[in-house]
Amino acid sequence: MIETRQLTKRYGDLIAVNHIDLMLQEGDVFGFNGPNGSGKTTTMRMLATLLQPDYGEAYVCGKSIYTHQPEIRRLVGFMPDFYGVYEDMTVVEYLEFFAAAYRVPQHHRRKVVEDKLELVDMSFKRDAMVNQLSRGQTQRVGLARVLLHEPQVLLLDEPASGLDPRARIEIRNLLKRLGELKKTVIVSSHILPELADVCTRVGMIEKGHLIVDGYVDEVMRMARNRILLNIRVKDDTDEAARLLEQQDEVASVSIKPTGLIEAALKPSVLDYSALPTALIARGFKLTLFREEETNLETAFMELTKGLVQ
C-alpha cells in the first residue's frame, strides 16, 4: 500500500528526511514516532503529494507520487496537526461541503456524512457550529472529513496533539476502529503512550533518519538487551537481595523505596527458573516474582539517542 525508496527532502543545508525506506501493507497501523522537527510531517506531506521530494521515490497503492498525484489524492485522507474551520457553518454543512469537494454524489452525500459522524461519535453535534466545538470535538470532525471519500490510506499528523486526557482516550479508541476497517494508517506522535495500544507497527525517526522500523513485538525484542525481574519477599528484603547478587544469572540488584527488588540478569541469560527456587530454599516467602515488560517508551529510550535537527 505504501512504499518509499531512499525518500529524501532538503531545505537548504538541512536534510529534513534522509533516505527513508519504508514498506506498509494493507491494514497496517504505523506509529510514526520522533521528537518535533525529526521529519515526520515532511514525510507525510510528501506521501500526500503536497511536497516534492529532492530524491528517491514513493508509491501509494502502487502509484508514484511523481506521476499519479490526482489519483493518490483520491486514495489518501490527510489530516494535518492544525487546520482551520469555516465560520458560520454547522458540522453537517461543513462535512457536506467537503463531501461535494470529494465528488461524493449529491443523492448519497447526506448518508455518507451521517455515517461518518456516527463513526467518530459526533452525531450529537451535527447541528452545532463548527467554530464553537472543543479541540477534541474538532479533531473528531476532522477525522470524519478525511474519511468522507473512503480513502484506502490515512495520514494522521499528531491527531491527539493539545487534547485533554479524556479526548486523547477517545481519539485512541477511534484509531483502533480505523485499524479494524483494514485501512493503512500512518499516525505520527511524539507522545509514546498514544501509540502503544493502537499500532501494529512502529517507526522511530531522528534527524530525518528512520532508525527503527518493525512490528511492535519486534521493536520490543530489539530494545530488550537483558531481562529485568521484579521481586518482593514478605520479610528480610536486604538478605534476599544479597542472596540474589550471589547467583550466576544476576548482573545487578537494587532495592526500591517501596521494598521492591529489581534484579537485572546478564545479557545472555534467558532461563531464570533457578532464582525463585533458591529464594524459597532459603526460607524466603515470595509475594511477587515477575519479569518486567518492555513498553514503547522503554524501547524508544533504548534505541534512540535523543538527536534533533
Salt bridges, closest charged atoms under 4 A:
GLU3 OE2 - ARG5 NE 2.88
ASP28 OD2 - ARG201 NH1 3.70
GLU96 OE2 - ARG110 NE 2.40
GLU114 OE2 - ARG126 NH2 2.48
ASP115 OD2 - LYS111 NZ 2.89
ASP121 OD2 - ARG177 NH2 2.95
ASP127 OD1 - ARG126 NH1 2.92
GLU150 OE2 - LYS116 NZ 2.39
GLU150 OE1 - LYS183 NZ 3.65
GLU158 OE2 - LYS40 NZ 4.00
GLU158 OE2 - HIS190 ND1 3.24
GLU170 OE1 - ARG140 NH2 3.35
GLU170 OE2 - ARG166 NE 3.85
GLU194 OE2 - ARG168 NE 2.61
ASP213 OD1 - ARG201 NH2 2.67
GLU239 OE1 - ARG242 NH2 3.02
GLU239 OE2 - ARG282 NH2 3.85
GLU262 OE1 - LYS256 NZ 3.58
GLU291 OE2 - ARG224 NH2 1.58
